[in-house]
């Protein structure tokens, strides 16, 4: 009875074991970034946020007047 079920159970368990082993290997390999590396990543992220905000502002700036010209009505400012 158990001999029939065991291969099916192992077929389900083996990928899970491999996933756990890979996850443990990844966590052990990860290191905390040094101060200089962290500052570089933070600066790149801040510049990316600023660029995306500026692009969003420009799209909004041009979209509102064009939308009111197409749809009609008065400009709300």
mmCIF file of the N, C-alpha and C atoms, coordinates in Angstrom:
data_MODEL
# 
_entry.id   MODEL 
# 
loop_
_atom_site.group_PDB 
_atom_site.id 
_atom_site.type_symbol 
_atom_site.label_atom_id 
_atom_site.label_alt_id 
_atom_site.label_comp_id 
_atom_site.label_asym_id 
_atom_site.label_entity_id 
_atom_site.label_seq_id 
_atom_site.pdbx_PDB_ins_code 
_atom_site.Cartn_x 
_atom_site.Cartn_y 
_atom_site.Cartn_z 
_atom_site.occupancy 
_atom_site.B_iso_or_equiv 
_atom_site.pdbx_formal_charge 
_atom_site.auth_seq_id 
_atom_site.auth_comp_id 
_atom_site.auth_asym_id 
_atom_site.auth_atom_id 
_atom_site.pdbx_PDB_model_num 
ATOM 1   N N  . UNK A 1 1  ? 0.818   -1.193 0.000   1.00 0.00 ? 1  UNK A N  1 
ATOM 2   C CA . UNK A 1 1  ? 0.000   0.000  0.000   1.00 0.00 ? 1  UNK A CA 1 
ATOM 3   C C  . UNK A 1 1  ? 0.868   1.265  0.000   1.00 0.00 ? 1  UNK A C  1 
ATOM 4   N N  . UNK A 1 2  ? 1.807   1.326  0.941   1.00 0.00 ? 2  UNK A N  1 
ATOM 5   C CA . UNK A 1 2  ? 2.665   2.515  1.012   1.00 0.00 ? 2  UNK A CA 1 
ATOM 6   C C  . UNK A 1 2  ? 3.597   2.600  -0.184  1.00 0.00 ? 2  UNK A C  1 
ATOM 7   N N  . UNK A 1 3  ? 3.950   1.449  -0.715  1.00 0.00 ? 3  UNK A N  1 
ATOM 8   C CA . UNK A 1 3  ? 4.866   1.442  -1.839  1.00 0.00 ? 3  UNK A CA 1 
ATOM 9   C C  . UNK A 1 3  ? 4.240   2.050  -3.090  1.00 0.00 ? 3  UNK A C  1 
ATOM 10  N N  . UNK A 1 4  ? 2.921   2.021  -3.185  1.00 0.00 ? 4  UNK A N  1 
ATOM 11  C CA . UNK A 1 4  ? 2.231   2.625  -4.325  1.00 0.00 ? 4  UNK A CA 1 
ATOM 12  C C  . UNK A 1 4  ? 2.102   4.136  -4.169  1.00 0.00 ? 4  UNK A C  1 
ATOM 13  N N  . UNK A 1 5  ? 1.948   4.589  -2.944  1.00 0.00 ? 5  UNK A N  1 
ATOM 14  C CA . UNK A 1 5  ? 1.721   6.012  -2.677  1.00 0.00 ? 5  UNK A CA 1 
ATOM 15  C C  . UNK A 1 5  ? 3.033   6.791  -2.587  1.00 0.00 ? 5  UNK A C  1 
ATOM 16  N N  . UNK A 1 6  ? 4.089   6.141  -2.111  1.00 0.00 ? 6  UNK A N  1 
ATOM 17  C CA . UNK A 1 6  ? 5.363   6.816  -1.877  1.00 0.00 ? 6  UNK A CA 1 
ATOM 18  C C  . UNK A 1 6  ? 5.928   7.520  -3.116  1.00 0.00 ? 6  UNK A C  1 
ATOM 19  N N  . UNK A 1 7  ? 5.949   6.919  -4.293  1.00 0.00 ? 7  UNK A N  1 
ATOM 20  C CA . UNK A 1 7  ? 6.480   7.644  -5.468  1.00 0.00 ? 7  UNK A CA 1 
ATOM 21  C C  . UNK A 1 7  ? 5.677   8.908  -5.803  1.00 0.00 ? 7  UNK A C  1 
ATOM 22  N N  . UNK A 1 8  ? 4.360   8.844  -5.601  1.00 0.00 ? 8  UNK A N  1 
ATOM 23  C CA . UNK A 1 8  ? 3.538   10.029 -5.873  1.00 0.00 ? 8  UNK A CA 1 
ATOM 24  C C  . UNK A 1 8  ? 3.839   11.135 -4.872  1.00 0.00 ? 8  UNK A C  1 
ATOM 25  N N  . UNK A 1 9  ? 4.025   10.762 -3.619  1.00 0.00 ? 9  UNK A N  1 
ATOM 26  C CA . UNK A 1 9  ? 4.341   11.752 -2.585  1.00 0.00 ? 9  UNK A CA 1 
ATOM 27  C C  . UNK A 1 9  ? 5.714   12.353 -2.853  1.00 0.00 ? 9  UNK A C  1 
ATOM 28  N N  . UNK A 1 10 ? 6.684   11.517 -3.191  1.00 0.00 ? 10 UNK A N  1 
ATOM 29  C CA . UNK A 1 10 ? 8.032   12.026 -3.462  1.00 0.00 ? 10 UNK A CA 1 
ATOM 30  C C  . UNK A 1 10 ? 8.051   12.921 -4.704  1.00 0.00 ? 10 UNK A C  1 
ATOM 31  N N  . UNK A 1 11 ? 7.214   12.620 -5.665  1.00 0.00 ? 11 UNK A N  1 
ATOM 32  C CA . UNK A 1 11 ? 7.128   13.463 -6.859  1.00 0.00 ? 11 UNK A CA 1 
ATOM 33  C C  . UNK A 1 11 ? 6.635   14.861 -6.492  1.00 0.00 ? 11 UNK A C  1 
ATOM 34  N N  . UNK A 1 12 ? 5.815   14.961 -5.469  1.00 0.00 ? 12 UNK A N  1 
ATOM 35  C CA . UNK A 1 12 ? 5.324   16.255 -5.007  1.00 0.00 ? 12 UNK A CA 1 
ATOM 36  C C  . UNK A 1 12 ? 6.323   16.949 -4.084  1.00 0.00 ? 12 UNK A C  1 
ATOM 37  N N  . UNK A 1 13 ? 7.039   16.175 -3.259  1.00 0.00 ? 13 UNK A N  1 
ATOM 38  C CA . UNK A 1 13 ? 7.921   16.739 -2.236  1.00 0.00 ? 13 UNK A CA 1 
ATOM 39  C C  . UNK A 1 13 ? 9.261   17.190 -2.813  1.00 0.00 ? 13 UNK A C  1 
ATOM 40  N N  . UNK A 1 14 ? 9.816   16.484 -3.774  1.00 0.00 ? 14 UNK A N  1 
ATOM 41  C CA . UNK A 1 14 ? 11.152  16.802 -4.290  1.00 0.00 ? 14 UNK A CA 1 
ATOM 42  C C  . UNK A 1 14 ? 11.279  18.220 -4.844  1.00 0.00 ? 14 UNK A C  1 
ATOM 43  N N  . UNK A 1 15 ? 10.348  18.721 -5.662  1.00 0.00 ? 15 UNK A N  1 
ATOM 44  C CA . UNK A 1 15 ? 10.488  20.118 -6.112  1.00 0.00 ? 15 UNK A CA 1 
ATOM 45  C C  . UNK A 1 15 ? 10.437  21.124 -4.960  1.00 0.00 ? 15 UNK A C  1 
ATOM 46  N N  . UNK A 1 16 ? 9.650   20.825 -3.936  1.00 0.00 ? 16 UNK A N  1 
ATOM 47  C CA . UNK A 1 16 ? 9.576   21.723 -2.781  1.00 0.00 ? 16 UNK A CA 1 
ATOM 48  C C  . UNK A 1 16 ? 10.899  21.748 -2.040  1.00 0.00 ? 16 UNK A C  1 
ATOM 49  N N  . UNK A 1 17 ? 11.520  20.582 -1.881  1.00 0.00 ? 17 UNK A N  1 
ATOM 50  C CA . UNK A 1 17 ? 12.821  20.525 -1.213  1.00 0.00 ? 17 UNK A CA 1 
ATOM 51  C C  . UNK A 1 17 ? 13.864  21.307 -1.998  1.00 0.00 ? 17 UNK A C  1 
ATOM 52  N N  . UNK A 1 18 ? 13.860  21.177 -3.306  1.00 0.00 ? 18 UNK A N  1 
ATOM 53  C CA . UNK A 1 18 ? 14.824  21.906 -4.142  1.00 0.00 ? 18 UNK A CA 1 
ATOM 54  C C  . UNK A 1 18 ? 14.598  23.403 -4.030  1.00 0.00 ? 18 UNK A C  1 
ATOM 55  N N  . UNK A 1 19 ? 13.350  23.820 -3.990  1.00 0.00 ? 19 UNK A N  1 
ATOM 56  C CA . UNK A 1 19 ? 13.034  25.241 -3.856  1.00 0.00 ? 19 UNK A CA 1 
ATOM 57  C C  . UNK A 1 19 ? 13.524  25.787 -2.519  1.00 0.00 ? 19 UNK A C  1 
ATOM 58  N N  . UNK A 1 20 ? 13.348  25.022 -1.455  1.00 0.00 ? 20 UNK A N  1 
ATOM 59  C CA . UNK A 1 20 ? 13.823  25.445 -0.134  1.00 0.00 ? 20 UNK A CA 1 
ATOM 60  C C  . UNK A 1 20 ? 15.347  25.537 -0.132  1.00 0.00 ? 20 UNK A C  1 
ATOM 61  N N  . UNK A 1 21 ? 16.031  24.563 -0.718  1.00 0.00 ? 21 UNK A N  1 
ATOM 62  C CA . UNK A 1 21 ? 17.497  24.601 -0.793  1.00 0.00 ? 21 UNK A CA 1 
ATOM 63  C C  . UNK A 1 21 ? 17.978  25.826 -1.567  1.00 0.00 ? 21 UNK A C  1 
ATOM 64  N N  . UNK A 1 22 ? 17.325  26.114 -2.698  1.00 0.00 ? 22 UNK A N  1 
ATOM 65  C CA . UNK A 1 22 ? 17.710  27.281 -3.499  1.00 0.00 ? 22 UNK A CA 1 
ATOM 66  C C  . UNK A 1 22 ? 17.467  28.580 -2.732  1.00 0.00 ? 22 UNK A C  1 
ATOM 67  N N  . UNK A 1 23 ? 16.384  28.646 -1.989  1.00 0.00 ? 23 UNK A N  1 
ATOM 68  C CA . UNK A 1 23 ? 16.080  29.854 -1.214  1.00 0.00 ? 23 UNK A CA 1 
ATOM 69  C C  . UNK A 1 23 ? 17.107  30.063 -0.111  1.00 0.00 ? 23 UNK A C  1 
ATOM 70  N N  . UNK A 1 24 ? 17.479  29.008 0.580   1.00 0.00 ? 24 UNK A N  1 
ATOM 71  C CA . UNK A 1 24 ? 18.495  29.109 1.640   1.00 0.00 ? 24 UNK A CA 1 
ATOM 72  C C  . UNK A 1 24 ? 19.827  29.532 1.042   1.00 0.00 ? 24 UNK A C  1 
ATOM 73  N N  . UNK A 1 25 ? 20.200  28.977 -0.119  1.00 0.00 ? 25 UNK A N  1 
ATOM 74  C CA . UNK A 1 25 ? 21.450  29.356 -0.779  1.00 0.00 ? 25 UNK A CA 1 
ATOM 75  C C  . UNK A 1 25 ? 21.446  30.839 -1.129  1.00 0.00 ? 25 UNK A C  1 
ATOM 76  N N  . UNK A 1 26 ? 20.308  31.337 -1.622  1.00 0.00 ? 26 UNK A N  1 
ATOM 77  C CA . UNK A 1 26 ? 20.209  32.747 -2.003  1.00 0.00 ? 26 UNK A CA 1 
ATOM 78  C C  . UNK A 1 26 ? 20.352  33.664 -0.793  1.00 0.00 ? 26 UNK A C  1 
ATOM 79  N N  . UNK A 1 27 ? 19.688  33.330 0.295   1.00 0.00 ? 27 UNK A N  1 
ATOM 80  C CA . UNK A 1 27 ? 19.757  34.164 1.501   1.00 0.00 ? 27 UNK A CA 1 
ATOM 81  C C  . UNK A 1 27 ? 21.173  34.176 2.062   1.00 0.00 ? 27 UNK A C  1 
ATOM 82  N N  . UNK A 1 28 ? 21.855  33.049 2.037   1.00 0.00 ? 28 UNK A N  1 
ATOM 83  C CA . UNK A 1 28 ? 23.234  33.008 2.540   1.00 0.00 ? 28 UNK A CA 1 
ATOM 84  C C  . UNK A 1 28 ? 24.181  33.804 1.647   1.00 0.00 ? 28 UNK A C  1 
ATOM 85  N N  . UNK A 1 29 ? 23.888  33.855 0.364   1.00 0.00 ? 29 UNK A N  1 
ATOM 86  C CA . UNK A 1 29 ? 24.772  34.549 -0.586  1.00 0.00 ? 29 UNK A CA 1 
ATOM 87  C C  . UNK A 1 29 ? 24.565  36.066 -0.570  1.00 0.00 ? 29 UNK A C  1 
ATOM 88  N N  . UNK A 1 30 ? 23.391  36.502 -0.195  1.00 0.00 ? 30 UNK A N  1 
ATOM 89  C CA . UNK A 1 30 ? 23.097  37.933 -0.192  1.00 0.00 ? 30 UNK A CA 1 
ATOM 90  C C  . UNK A 1 30 ? 23.932  38.652 0.864   1.00 0.00 ? 30 UNK A C  1 
ATOM 91  N N  . UNK A 1 31 ? 24.356  39.850 0.530   1.00 0.00 ? 31 UNK A N  1 
ATOM 92  C CA . UNK A 1 31 ? 25.121  40.655 1.474   1.00 0.00 ? 31 UNK A CA 1 
ATOM 93  C C  . UNK A 1 31 ? 24.490  42.040 1.573   1.00 0.00 ? 31 UNK A C  1 
ATOM 94  N N  . UNK A 1 32 ? 24.736  42.680 2.693   1.00 0.00 ? 32 UNK A N  1 
ATOM 95  C CA . UNK A 1 32 ? 24.242  44.033 2.888   1.00 0.00 ? 32 UNK A CA 1 
ATOM 96  C C  . UNK A 1 32 ? 25.109  44.976 2.045   1.00 0.00 ? 32 UNK A C  1 
ATOM 97  N N  . UNK A 1 33 ? 24.484  45.917 1.310   1.00 0.00 ? 33 UNK A N  1 
ATOM 98  C CA . UNK A 1 33 ? 25.294  46.812 0.479   1.00 0.00 ? 33 UNK A CA 1 
ATOM 99  C C  . UNK A 1 33 ? 26.134  47.765 1.330   1.00 0.00 ? 33 UNK A C  1 
ATOM 100 N N  . UNK A 1 34 ? 27.286  48.120 0.794   1.00 0.00 ? 34 UNK A N  1 
ATOM 101 C CA . UNK A 1 34 ? 28.126  49.095 1.489   1.00 0.00 ? 34 UNK A CA 1 
ATOM 102 C C  . UNK A 1 34 ? 27.499  50.478 1.359   1.00 0.00 ? 34 UNK A C  1 
ATOM 103 N N  . UNK A 1 35 ? 27.972  51.402 2.154   1.00 0.00 ? 35 UNK A N  1 
ATOM 104 C CA . UNK A 1 35 ? 27.388  52.746 2.186   1.00 0.00 ? 35 UNK A CA 1 
ATOM 105 C C  . UNK A 1 35 ? 27.439  53.424 0.810   1.00 0.00 ? 35 UNK A C  1 
ATOM 106 N N  . UNK A 1 36 ? 28.575  53.317 0.131   1.00 0.00 ? 36 UNK A N  1 
ATOM 107 C CA . UNK A 1 36 ? 28.735  53.958 -1.177  1.00 0.00 ? 36 UNK A CA 1 
ATOM 108 C C  . UNK A 1 36 ? 27.774  53.351 -2.201  1.00 0.00 ? 36 UNK A C  1 
ATOM 109 N N  . UNK A 1 37 ? 27.647  52.026 -2.190  1.00 0.00 ? 37 UNK A N  1 
ATOM 110 C CA . UNK A 1 37 ? 26.743  51.357 -3.116  1.00 0.00 ? 37 UNK A CA 1 
ATOM 111 C C  . UNK A 1 37 ? 25.283  51.741 -2.826  1.00 0.00 ? 37 UNK A C  1 
ATOM 112 N N  . UNK A 1 38 ? 24.937  51.817 -1.539  1.00 0.00 ? 38 UNK A N  1 
ATOM 113 C CA . UNK A 1 38 ? 23.580  52.203 -1.160  1.00 0.00 ? 38 UNK A CA 1 
ATOM 114 C C  . UNK A 1 38 ? 23.270  53.631 -1.597  1.00 0.00 ? 38 UNK A C  1 
ATOM 115 N N  . UNK A 1 39 ? 24.232  54.536 -1.441  1.00 0.00 ? 39 UNK A N  1 
ATOM 116 C CA . UNK A 1 39 ? 24.020  55.930 -1.854  1.00 0.00 ? 39 UNK A CA 1 
ATOM 117 C C  . UNK A 1 39 ? 23.845  56.023 -3.370  1.00 0.00 ? 39 UNK A C  1 
ATOM 118 N N  . UNK A 1 40 ? 24.606  55.232 -4.122  1.00 0.00 ? 40 UNK A N  1 
ATOM 119 C CA . UNK A 1 40 ? 24.499  55.248 -5.578  1.00 0.00 ? 40 UNK A CA 1 
ATOM 120 C C  . UNK A 1 40 ? 23.115  54.737 -6.014  1.00 0.00 ? 40 UNK A C  1 
ATOM 121 N N  . UNK A 1 41 ? 22.656  53.657 -5.407  1.00 0.00 ? 41 UNK A N  1 
ATOM 122 C CA . UNK A 1 41 ? 21.336  53.118 -5.740  1.00 0.00 ? 41 UNK A CA 1 
ATOM 123 C C  . UNK A 1 41 ? 20.237  54.107 -5.352  1.00 0.00 ? 41 UNK A C  1 
ATOM 124 N N  . UNK A 1 42 ? 20.375  54.723 -4.185  1.00 0.00 ? 42 UNK A N  1 
ATOM 125 C CA . UNK A 1 42 ? 19.383  55.700 -3.732  1.00 0.00 ? 42 UNK A CA 1 
ATOM 126 C C  . UNK A 1 42 ? 19.330  56.908 -4.659  1.00 0.00 ? 42 UNK A C  1 
ATOM 127 N N  . UNK A 1 43 ? 20.484  57.375 -5.106  1.00 0.00 ? 43 UNK A N  1 
ATOM 128 C CA . UNK A 1 43 ? 20.530  58.528 -6.003  1.00 0.00 ? 43 UNK A CA 1 
ATOM 129 C C  . UNK A 1 43 ? 19.886  58.186 -7.343  1.00 0.00 ? 43 UNK A C  1 
ATOM 130 N N  . UNK A 1 44 ? 20.178  57.001 -7.873  1.00 0.00 ? 44 UNK A N  1 
ATOM 131 C CA . UNK A 1 44 ? 19.573  56.590 -9.144  1.00 0.00 ? 44 UNK A CA 1 
ATOM 132 C C  . UNK A 1 44 ? 18.057  56.478 -9.004  1.00 0.00 ? 44 UNK A C  1 
ATOM 133 N N  . UNK A 1 45 ? 17.593  55.957 -7.885  1.00 0.00 ? 45 UNK A N  1 
ATOM 134 C CA . UNK A 1 45 ? 16.154  55.837 -7.657  1.00 0.00 ? 45 UNK A CA 1 
ATOM 135 C C  . UNK A 1 45 ? 15.510  57.210 -7.548  1.00 0.00 ? 45 UNK A C  1 
ATOM 136 N N  . UNK A 1 46 ? 16.145  58.126 -6.824  1.00 0.00 ? 46 UNK A N  1 
ATOM 137 C CA . UNK A 1 46 ? 15.604  59.483 -6.670  1.00 0.00 ? 46 UNK A CA 1 
ATOM 138 C C  . UNK A 1 46 ? 15.541  60.203 -8.018  1.00 0.00 ? 46 UNK A C  1 
ATOM 139 N N  . UNK A 1 47 ? 16.578  60.048 -8.833  1.00 0.00 ? 47 UNK A N  1 
ATOM 140 C CA . UNK A 1 47 ? 16.580  60.676 -10.156 1.00 0.00 ? 47 UNK A CA 1 
ATOM 141 C C  . UNK A 1 47 ? 15.463  60.078 -11.016 1.00 0.00 ? 47 UNK A C  1 
ATOM 142 N N  . UNK A 1 48 ? 15.271  58.772 -10.936 1.00 0.00 ? 48 UNK A N  1 
ATOM 143 C CA . UNK A 1 48 ? 14.196  58.123 -11.675 1.00 0.00 ? 48 UNK A CA 1 
ATOM 144 C C  . UNK A 1 48 ? 12.831  58.629 -11.256 1.00 0.00 ? 48 UNK A C  1 
ATOM 145 N N  . UNK A 1 49 ? 12.612  58.776 -9.939  1.00 0.00 ? 49 UNK A N  1 
ATOM 146 C CA . UNK A 1 49 ? 11.350  59.328 -9.452  1.00 0.00 ? 49 UNK A CA 1 
ATOM 147 C C  . UNK A 1 49 ? 11.145  60.750 -9.951  1.00 0.00 ? 49 UNK A C  1 
ATOM 148 N N  . UNK A 1 50 ? 12.196  61.556 -9.925  1.00 0.00 ? 50 UNK A N  1 
ATOM 149 C CA . UNK A 1 50 ? 12.079  62.951 -10.364 1.00 0.00 ? 50 UNK A CA 1 
ATOM 150 C C  . UNK A 1 50 ? 11.746  63.024 -11.859 1.00 0.00 ? 50 UNK A C  1 
ATOM 151 N N  . UNK A 1 51 ? 12.405  62.206 -12.661 1.00 0.00 ? 51 UNK A N  1 
ATOM 152 C CA . UNK A 1 51 ? 12.133  62.208 -14.105 1.00 0.00 ? 51 UNK A CA 1 
ATOM 153 C C  . UNK A 1 51 ? 10.703  61.763 -14.384 1.00 0.00 ? 51 UNK A C  1 
ATOM 154 N N  . UNK A 1 52 ? 10.264  60.695 -13.718 1.00 0.00 ? 52 UNK A N  1 
ATOM 155 C CA . UNK A 1 52 ? 8.894   60.213 -13.936 1.00 0.00 ? 52 UNK A CA 1 
ATOM 156 C C  . UNK A 1 52 ? 7.873   61.237 -13.464 1.00 0.00 ? 52 UNK A C  1 
ATOM 157 N N  . UNK A 1 53 ? 8.154   61.933 -12.370 1.00 0.00 ? 53 UNK A N  1 
ATOM 158 C CA . UNK A 1 53 ? 7.252   62.984 -11.906 1.00 0.00 ? 53 UNK A CA 1 
ATOM 159 C C  . UNK A 1 53 ? 7.180   64.134 -12.890 1.00 0.00 ? 53 UNK A C  1 
ATOM 160 N N  . UNK A 1 54 ? 8.314   64.514 -13.440 1.00 0.00 ? 54 UNK A N  1 
ATOM 161 C CA . UNK A 1 54 ? 8.347   65.603 -14.410 1.00 0.00 ? 54 UNK A CA 1 
ATOM 162 C C  . UNK A 1 54 ? 7.605   65.226 -15.687 1.00 0.00 ? 54 UNK A C  1 
ATOM 163 N N  . UNK A 1 55 ? 7.790   63.996 -16.148 1.00 0.00 ? 55 UNK A N  1 
ATOM 164 C CA . UNK A 1 55 ? 7.073   63.532 -17.339 1.00 0.00 ? 55 UNK A CA 1 
ATOM 165 C C  . UNK A 1 55 ? 5.568   63.527 -17.074 1.00 0.00 ? 55 UNK A C  1 
ATOM 166 N N  . UNK A 1 56 ? 5.167   63.049 -15.907 1.00 0.00 ? 56 UNK A N  1 
ATOM 167 C CA . UNK A 1 56 ? 3.751   63.061 -15.546 1.00 0.00 ? 56 UNK A CA 1 
ATOM 168 C C  . UNK A 1 56 ? 3.194   64.463 -15.490 1.00 0.00 ? 56 UNK A C  1 
ATOM 169 N N  . UNK A 1 57 ? 3.982   65.403 -14.956 1.00 0.00 ? 57 UNK A N  1 
ATOM 170 C CA . UNK A 1 57 ? 3.563   66.797 -14.893 1.00 0.00 ? 57 UNK A CA 1 
ATOM 171 C C  . UNK A 1 57 ? 3.369   67.367 -16.298 1.00 0.00 ? 57 UNK A C  1 
ATOM 172 N N  . UNK A 1 58 ? 4.311   67.093 -17.196 1.00 0.00 ? 58 UNK A N  1 
ATOM 173 C CA . UNK A 1 58 ? 4.194   67.603 -18.561 1.00 0.00 ? 58 UNK A CA 1 
ATOM 174 C C  . UNK A 1 58 ? 2.986   67.014 -19.279 1.00 0.00 ? 58 UNK A C  1 
ATOM 175 N N  . UNK A 1 59 ? 2.766   65.713 -19.101 1.00 0.00 ? 59 UNK A N  1 
ATOM 176 C CA . UNK A 1 59 ? 1.604   65.090 -19.738 1.00 0.00 ? 59 UNK A CA 1 
ATOM 177 C C  . UNK A 1 59 ? 0.331   65.734 -19.214 1.00 0.00 ? 59 UNK A C  1 
ATOM 178 N N  . UNK A 1 60 ? 0.243   65.928 -17.917 1.00 0.00 ? 60 UNK A N  1 
ATOM 179 C CA . UNK A 1 60 ? -0.932  66.557 -17.321 1.00 0.00 ? 60 UNK A CA 1 
ATOM 180 C C  . UNK A 1 60 ? -1.059  68.005 -17.788 1.00 0.00 ? 60 UNK A C  1 
ATOM 181 N N  . UNK A 1 61 ? 0.046   68.709 -17.898 1.00 0.00 ? 61 UNK A N  1 
ATOM 182 C CA . UNK A 1 61 ? 0.034   70.106 -18.306 1.00 0.00 ? 61 UNK A CA 1 
ATOM 183 C C  . UNK A 1 61 ? -0.516  70.261 -19.716 1.00 0.00 ? 61 UNK A C  1 
ATOM 184 N N  . UNK A 1 62 ? -0.156  69.360 -20.624 1.00 0.00 ? 62 UNK A N  1 
ATOM 185 C CA . UNK A 1 62 ? -0.648  69.442 -21.993 1.00 0.00 ? 62 UNK A CA 1 
ATOM 186 C C  . UNK A 1 62 ? -2.007  68.779 -22.169 1.00 0.00 ? 62 UNK A C  1 
ATOM 187 N N  . UNK A 1 63 ? -2.306  67.811 -21.345 1.00 0.00 ? 63 UNK A N  1 
ATOM 188 C CA . UNK A 1 63 ? -3.561  67.074 -21.494 1.00 0.00 ? 63 UNK A CA 1 
ATOM 189 C C  . UNK A 1 63 ? -4.771  67.923 -21.111 1.00 0.00 ? 63 UNK A C  1 
ATOM 190 N N  . UNK A 1 64 ? -4.680  68.687 -20.049 1.00 0.00 ? 64 UNK A N  1 
ATOM 191 C CA . UNK A 1 64 ? -5.842  69.461 -19.574 1.00 0.00 ? 64 UNK A CA 1 
ATOM 192 C C  . UNK A 1 64 ? -6.318  70.462 -20.625 1.00 0.00 ? 64 UNK A C  1 
ATOM 193 N N  . UNK A 1 65 ? -5.453  71.335 -21.172 1.00 0.00 ? 65 UNK A N  1 
ATOM 194 C CA . UNK A 1 65 ? -5.956  72.278 -22.178 1.00 0.00 ? 65 UNK A CA 1 
ATOM 195 C C  . UNK A 1 65 ? -6.467  71.585 -23.444 1.00 0.00 ? 65 UNK A C  1 
ATOM 196 N N  . UNK A 1 66 ? -5.773  70.550 -23.897 1.00 0.00 ? 66 UNK A N  1 
ATOM 197 C CA . UNK A 1 66 ? -6.215  69.849 -25.098 1.00 0.00 ? 66 UNK A CA 1 
ATOM 198 C C  . UNK A 1 66 ? -7.561  69.175 -24.850 1.00 0.00 ? 66 UNK A C  1 
ATOM 199 N N  . UNK A 1 67 ? -7.733  68.603 -23.671 1.00 0.00 ? 67 UNK A N  1 
ATOM 200 C CA . UNK A 1 67 ? -8.995  67.949 -23.333 1.00 0.00 ? 67 UNK A CA 1 
ATOM 201 C C  . UNK A 1 67 ? -10.144 68.963 -23.328 1.00 0.00 ? 67 UNK A C  1 
ATOM 202 N N  . UNK A 1 68 ? -9.911  70.137 -22.786 1.00 0.00 ? 68 UNK A N  1 
ATOM 203 C CA . UNK A 1 68 ? -10.968 71.156 -22.752 1.00 0.00 ? 68 UNK A CA 1 
ATOM 204 C C  . UNK A 1 68 ? -11.247 71.743 -24.140 1.00 0.00 ? 68 UNK A C  1 
ATOM 205 N N  . UNK A 1 69 ? -10.257 71.755 -25.003 1.00 0.00 ? 69 UNK A N  1 
ATOM 206 C CA . UNK A 1 69 ? -10.507 72.211 -26.383 1.00 0.00 ? 69 UNK A CA 1 
ATOM 207 C C  . UNK A 1 69 ? -11.370 71.187 -27.119 1.00 0.00 ? 69 UNK A C  1 
ATOM 208 N N  . UNK A 1 70 ? -11.050 69.913 -26.939 1.00 0.00 ? 70 UNK A N  1 
ATOM 209 C CA . UNK A 1 70 ? -11.797 68.858 -27.625 1.00 0.00 ? 70 UNK A CA 1 
ATOM 210 C C  . UNK A 1 70 ? -13.194 68.713 -27.043 1.00 0.00 ? 70 UNK A C  1 
ATOM 211 N N  . UNK A 1 71 ? -13.299 68.627 -25.716 1.00 0.00 ? 71 UNK A N  1 
ATOM 212 C CA . UNK A 1 71 ? -14.591 68.393 -25.079 1.00 0.00 ? 71 UNK A CA 1 
ATOM 213 C C  . UNK A 1 71 ? -15.413 69.660 -25.006 1.00 0.00 ? 71 UNK A C  1 
ATOM 214 N N  . UNK A 1 72 ? -14.754 70.782 -24.836 1.00 0.00 ? 72 UNK A N  1 
ATOM 215 C CA . UNK A 1 72 ? -15.453 72.053 -24.709 1.00 0.00 ? 72 UNK A CA 1 
ATOM 216 C C  . UNK A 1 72 ? -15.614 72.431 -23.236 1.00 0.00 ? 72 UNK A C  1 
ATOM 217 N N  . UNK A 1 73 ? -16.093 73.613 -22.998 1.00 0.00 ? 73 UNK A N  1 
ATOM 218 C CA . UNK A 1 73 ? -16.260 74.070 -21.623 1.00 0.00 ? 73 UNK A CA 1 
ATOM 219 C C  . UNK A 1 73 ? -15.200 75.072 -21.265 1.00 0.00 ? 73 UNK A C  1 
ATOM 220 N N  . UNK A 1 74 ? -15.287 75.562 -20.056 1.00 0.00 ? 74 UNK A N  1 
ATOM 221 C CA . UNK A 1 74 ? -14.319 76.568 -19.608 1.00 0.00 ? 74 UNK A CA 1 
ATOM 222 C C  . UNK A 1 74 ? -13.158 75.917 -18.902 1.00 0.00 ? 74 UNK A C  1 
ATOM 223 N N  . UNK A 1 75 ? -12.020 76.558 -18.975 1.00 0.00 ? 75 UNK A N  1 
ATOM 224 C CA . UNK A 1 75 ? -10.818 76.052 -18.305 1.00 0.00 ? 75 UNK A CA 1 
ATOM 225 C C  . UNK A 1 75 ? -10.963 76.352 -16.810 1.00 0.00 ? 75 UNK A C  1 
ATOM 226 N N  . UNK A 1 76 ? -10.754 75.375 -15.914 1.00 0.00 ? 76 UNK A N  1 
ATOM 227 C CA . UNK A 1 76 ? -11.050 75.563 -14.495 1.00 0.00 ? 76 UNK A CA 1 
ATOM 228 C C  . UNK A 1 76 ? -10.022 76.365 -13.716 1.00 0.00 ? 76 UNK A C  1 
ATOM 229 N N  . UNK A 1 77 ? -9.085  77.071 -14.362 1.00 0.00 ? 77 UNK A N  1 
ATOM 230 C CA . UNK A 1 77 ? -8.140  77.865 -13.582 1.00 0.00 ? 77 UNK A CA 1 
ATOM 231 C C  . UNK A 1 77 ? -8.017  79.209 -14.124 1.00 0.00 ? 77 UNK A C  1 
# 
